Amino acid sequence: MERKIKLSRDQVQHFVNVTSKCDFDIDIYYNRYVVDAKSFLGVYGLDFSRPLYVSYNGYHRELEELLRECAIAC
């Protein structure tokens, strides 16, 4: 599954905390720059002025709620 989100620097710690609870791989990326969504330094190093894409295969209720809050129109 892939979701398009907008994330701010203030939201990074919460985002990483939620993704770290998931037992499946989660990537966050833009263009060809891909990082592990469970890595604080990786996520914090992204360009937050751009729309970001989250790619994952699994379900976690808290993750779905977070992605819904951060979602932007496609």
MDTraj code that builds the backbone (N, CA, C; nanometers):
import mdtraj as md
import numpy as np

residues = "MET GLU ARG LYS ILE LYS LEU SER ARG ASP GLN VAL GLN HIS PHE VAL ASN VAL THR SER LYS CYS ASP PHE ASP ILE ASP ILE TYR TYR ASN ARG TYR VAL VAL ASP ALA LYS SER PHE LEU GLY VAL TYR GLY LEU ASP PHE SER ARG PRO LEU TYR VAL SER TYR ASN GLY TYR HIS ARG GLU LEU GLU GLU LEU LEU ARG GLU CYS ALA ILE ALA CYS".split()
xyz = np.array([
    [0.0842, -0.1158, 0.0000],
    [0.0000, 0.0000, 0.0000],
    [0.0895, 0.1231, 0.0000],
    [0.0436, 0.2279, -0.0614],
    [0.1202, 0.3520, -0.0684],
    [0.0299, 0.4689, -0.0322],
    [0.0816, 0.5586, 0.0521],
    [0.0072, 0.6779, 0.0935],
    [0.0923, 0.8010, 0.0714],
    [0.0288, 0.9089, 0.0299],
    [0.0953, 1.0370, 0.0098],
    [0.0656, 1.1233, 0.1325],
    [0.1710, 1.1735, 0.1977],
    [0.1521, 1.2504, 0.3204],
    [0.2342, 1.3789, 0.3197],
    [0.2023, 1.4656, 0.4113],
    [0.2804, 1.5863, 0.4384],
    [0.3213, 1.5753, 0.5841],
    [0.4484, 1.5842, 0.6110],
    [0.5019, 1.5660, 0.7452],
    [0.5845, 1.6887, 0.7819],
    [0.5770, 1.7304, 0.9068],
    [0.6599, 1.8424, 0.9535],
    [0.7681, 1.7886, 1.0465],
    [0.8678, 1.8682, 1.0713],
    [0.9760, 1.8266, 1.1617],
    [0.9230, 1.7975, 1.3016],
    [0.8199, 1.8678, 1.3425],
    [0.7615, 1.8471, 1.4752],
    [0.6920, 1.7116, 1.4875],
    [0.6508, 1.6531, 1.3776],
    [0.5786, 1.5267, 1.3782],
    [0.6693, 1.4044, 1.3663],
    [0.7977, 1.4235, 1.3409],
    [0.8881, 1.3122, 1.3123],
    [0.8966, 1.2124, 1.4274],
    [0.9150, 1.2594, 1.5493],
    [0.9299, 1.1674, 1.6627],
    [0.8056, 1.0804, 1.6791],
    [0.6872, 1.1400, 1.6702],
    [0.5633, 1.0635, 1.6822],
    [0.5503, 0.9638, 1.5667],
    [0.5830, 1.0079, 1.4448],
    [0.5755, 0.9211, 1.3276],
    [0.6653, 0.7985, 1.3453],
    [0.7883, 0.8192, 1.3877],
    [0.8834, 0.7092, 1.4063],
    [0.8381, 0.6180, 1.5207],
    [0.7845, 0.6745, 1.6272],
    [0.7339, 0.5918, 1.7374],
    [0.6227, 0.4995, 1.6912],
    [0.5313, 0.5509, 1.6109],
    [0.4200, 0.4698, 1.5607],
    [0.4702, 0.3632, 1.4644],
    [0.5551, 0.4004, 1.3706],
    [0.6030, 0.3017, 1.2728],
    [0.6873, 0.1937, 1.3389],
    [0.7566, 0.2269, 1.4462],
    [0.8395, 0.1284, 1.5157],
    [0.7573, 0.0197, 1.5833],
    [0.6319, 0.0451, 1.6073],
    [0.5428, -0.0542, 1.6681],
    [0.4943, -0.1585, 1.5674],
    [0.5130, -0.1328, 1.4404],
    [0.4633, -0.2223, 1.3346],
    [0.5621, -0.3359, 1.3107],
    [0.5105, -0.4554, 1.2850],
    [0.5963, -0.5717, 1.2631],
    [0.6202, -0.5995, 1.1151],
    [0.6081, -0.4976, 1.0322],
    [0.6339, -0.5089, 0.8887],
    [0.7185, -0.3898, 0.8450],
    [0.7805, -0.4022, 0.7279],
    [0.8676, -0.2956, 0.6768],
    [0.7853, -0.1769, 0.6282],
    [0.8375, -0.0580, 0.6553],
    [0.7736, 0.0657, 0.6111],
    [0.8829, 0.1557, 0.5561],
    [0.8644, 0.2019, 0.4338],
    [0.9579, 0.2954, 0.3711],
    [0.8888, 0.4289, 0.3524],
    [0.9658, 0.5355, 0.3610],
    [0.9153, 0.6687, 0.3316],
    [1.0113, 0.7292, 0.2295],
    [0.9556, 0.7930, 0.1263],
    [1.0423, 0.8394, 0.0178],
    [0.9823, 0.9551, -0.0609],
    [1.0670, 1.0174, -0.1393],
    [1.0302, 1.1098, -0.2464],
    [1.1372, 1.0947, -0.3540],
    [1.0978, 1.1121, -0.4782],
    [1.1860, 1.0867, -0.5927],
    [1.2554, 0.9514, -0.5750],
    [1.3877, 0.9493, -0.5747],
    [1.4604, 0.8234, -0.5576],
    [1.5256, 0.8110, -0.4204],
    [1.4922, 0.9000, -0.3293],
    [1.5484, 0.8986, -0.1950],
    [1.4543, 0.8192, -0.1041],
    [1.4966, 0.7000, -0.0622],
    [1.4140, 0.6097, 0.0185],
    [1.4829, 0.5843, 0.1525],
    [1.4067, 0.5937, 0.2626],
    [1.4611, 0.5637, 0.3953],
    [1.3635, 0.4737, 0.4701],
    [1.4166, 0.4066, 0.5701],
    [1.3364, 0.3240, 0.6593],
    [1.2547, 0.4172, 0.7484],
    [1.1229, 0.4015, 0.7492],
    [1.0357, 0.4898, 0.8265],
    [1.0511, 0.4708, 0.9770],
    [1.1230, 0.3678, 1.0186],
    [1.1452, 0.3431, 1.1613],
    [1.2746, 0.4076, 1.2102],
    [1.3448, 0.4767, 1.1205],
    [1.4716, 0.5411, 1.1526],
    [1.4505, 0.6912, 1.1740],
    [1.4729, 0.7371, 1.2974],
    [1.4540, 0.8794, 1.3268],
    [1.5450, 0.9656, 1.2397],
    [1.6730, 0.9327, 1.2337],
    [1.7665, 1.0138, 1.1549],
    [1.7334, 1.0099, 1.0064],
    [1.6925, 0.8940, 0.9568],
    [1.6546, 0.8830, 0.8162],
    [1.5364, 0.9711, 0.7825],
    [1.4310, 0.9640, 0.8634],
    [1.3102, 1.0432, 0.8384],
    [1.3391, 1.1908, 0.8593],
    [1.4133, 1.2255, 0.9633],
    [1.4423, 1.3656, 0.9925],
    [1.5251, 1.4307, 0.8810],
    [1.5991, 1.3516, 0.8064],
    [1.6815, 1.4042, 0.6978],
    [1.6061, 1.4302, 0.5684],
    [1.4767, 1.3994, 0.5650],
    [1.3976, 1.4209, 0.4435],
    [1.3664, 1.5688, 0.4223],
    [1.3282, 1.6029, 0.3006],
    [1.2884, 1.7389, 0.2657],
    [1.1387, 1.7520, 0.2943],
    [1.1025, 1.8204, 0.4022],
    [0.9628, 1.8298, 0.4439],
    [0.8818, 1.9305, 0.3634],
    [0.9441, 1.9999, 0.2704],
    [0.8695, 2.0913, 0.1843],
    [0.8039, 2.0151, 0.0690],
    [0.8401, 1.8877, 0.0534],
    [0.7860, 1.8047, -0.0543],
    [0.6816, 1.7069, 0.0003],
    [0.5907, 1.6642, -0.0864],
    [0.5019, 1.5544, -0.0458],
    [0.5860, 1.4278, -0.0315],
    [0.5577, 1.3491, 0.0702],
    [0.6304, 1.2253, 0.0954],
    [0.5374, 1.1073, 0.0700],
    [0.5955, 0.9946, 0.0351],
    [0.5183, 0.8736, 0.0093],
    [0.5598, 0.7671, 0.1092],
    [0.4611, 0.7011, 0.1668],
    [0.4850, 0.5936, 0.2625],
    [0.4395, 0.4640, 0.1968],
    [0.5289, 0.3659, 0.1933],
    [0.5014, 0.2375, 0.1316],
    [0.5126, 0.1278, 0.2372],
    [0.4105, 0.0418, 0.2448],
    [0.4104, -0.0649, 0.3447],
    [0.3145, -0.1760, 0.3037],
    [0.3330, -0.2926, 0.3618],
    [0.2459, -0.4078, 0.3375],
    [0.2084, -0.4672, 0.4721],
    [0.0995, -0.4223, 0.5264],
    [0.0538, -0.4704, 0.6556],
    [-0.0515, -0.3767, 0.7091],
    [-0.1022, -0.4089, 0.8266],
    [-0.2044, -0.3249, 0.8883],
    [-0.1716, -0.3048, 1.0358],
    [-0.1797, -0.1802, 1.0780],
    [-0.1652, -0.1433, 1.2187],
    [-0.2578, -0.0236, 1.2390],
    [-0.3520, -0.0358, 1.3304],
    [-0.4553, 0.0655, 1.3499],
    [-0.3971, 0.2049, 1.3751],
    [-0.2999, 0.2148, 1.4633],
    [-0.2415, 0.3449, 1.4966],
    [-0.1700, 0.4071, 1.3764],
    [-0.1043, 0.3243, 1.2960],
    [-0.0388, 0.3733, 1.1746],
    [-0.1419, 0.4281, 1.0766],
    [-0.2505, 0.3555, 1.0581],
    [-0.3554, 0.4008, 0.9650],
    [-0.4130, 0.5347, 1.0099],
    [-0.4350, 0.5522, 1.1397],
    [-0.4865, 0.6797, 1.1913],
    [-0.3881, 0.7931, 1.1674],
    [-0.2601, 0.7659, 1.1916],
    [-0.1564, 0.8671, 1.1698],
    [-0.1484, 0.9070, 1.0226],
    [-0.1495, 0.8095, 0.9345],
    [-0.1401, 0.8391, 0.7922],
    [-0.2635, 0.9153, 0.7438],
    [-0.3787, 0.8862, 0.8011],
    [-0.5013, 0.9584, 0.7658],
    [-0.4887, 1.1050, 0.8091],
    [-0.4313, 1.1301, 0.9264],
    [-0.4118, 1.2665, 0.9752],
    [-0.3130, 1.3449, 0.8884],
    [-0.2118, 1.2784, 0.8368],
    [-0.1065, 1.3439, 0.7582],
    [-0.1334, 1.3414, 0.6083],
    [-0.2416, 1.2787, 0.5665],
    [-0.2691, 1.2589, 0.4230],
    [-0.2904, 1.3903, 0.3505],
    [-0.2490, 1.3918, 0.2242],
    [-0.2781, 1.5041, 0.1348],
    [-0.3434, 1.4461, 0.0108],
    [-0.4173, 1.5282, -0.0584],
    [-0.4882, 1.4825, -0.1781],
    [-0.3902, 1.4386, -0.2852],
    [-0.4257, 1.3347, -0.3535],
    [-0.3385, 1.2812, -0.4603],
    [-0.3593, 1.3553, -0.5897],
])
top = md.Topology()
chain = top.add_chain()
for i, resn in enumerate(residues, 1):
    res = top.add_residue(resn, chain, resSeq=i)
    for name in ("N", "CA", "C"):
        top.add_atom(name, md.element.get_by_symbol(name[0]), res)
traj = md.Trajectory(xyz[None], top)
